[in-house]
């Protein structure tokens, strides 16, 4: 399995009941939804050509109508992911680090939100070293 598949499985396990989707923004407007996408990925190679270190960055968005439940899911994800080290499915994570998105970041979830719904969106980045 790839690290992306393992990351998806980890997110689903961390937020049971929420819709978690990769690269495709869910049309579900009833609960909290988590969207993520890999934004960068680099694999360092040894001189022998053997992969040595994976360094990937992922964009995450947590959105929902109820600000309290949406904020709770976002805070829970940040707390659970930041500083994580260990097995994640078939991948071994050397370190996982969470940081806020830049001010220039435009959430992908905005395009799918009806104007009168009042969705709240929390965005952050996750760096994974493996």
C-alpha positions, 0 to 999 in steps of 0.5 A, spaced: 500 500 500 502 507 498 503 512 504 497 516 501 492 510 502 495 509 509 494 516 510 486 516 508 485 510 513 488 513 518 484 519 517 478 515 517 480 512 523 481 518 527 474 521 525 469 516 525 462 518 522 465 524 518 466 524 510 473 523 508 475 524 501 481 525 497 482 530 491 474 530 491 470 534 495 464 531 498 457 533 496 455 531 503 452 537 507 449 534 513 455 533 517 463 534 518 467 533 512 474 532 511 478 533 504 485 532 503 490 532 497 497 531 497 501 538 495 508 535 494 512 529 495 519 528 494 523 521 495 531 522 497 535 517 493 541 514 496 547 513 491 545 506 489 538 508 487 535 506 493 529 510 496 532 513 503 526 518 505 519 520 503 517 527 504 510 529 503 506 535 504 498 534 504 493 540 504 487 538 509 480 541 510 475 540 515 468 543 513 461 543 516 455 547 518 456 546 525 462 550 527 463 547 534 463 540 531 467 542 525 472 545 530 472 539 534 474 535 529 479 539 526 482 540 533 482 533 534 486 531 527 491 536 529 492 533 536 492 526 533 497 528 527 502 533 530 508 529 532 505 522 530 511 517 529 510 510 528 506 505 524 501 507 519 498 501 515 504 498 512 508 505 512 512 507 518 512 514 519 518 518 522 515 524 523 508 528 522 508 535 523 501 540 522 501 547 521 496 552 519 495 554 511 498 560 509 493 566 508 494 566 500 491 558 501 484 558 497 480 552 500 477 547 495 471 546 499 468 553 497 466 551 490 461 546 493 458 550 498 451 553 497 452 560 498 446 560 504 449 554 508 454 558 512 459 552 512 465 553 516 472 551 514 478 549 517 485 548 513 492 546 515 498 542 512 501 536 514 508 534 513 510 526 513 517 524 513 517 516 512 
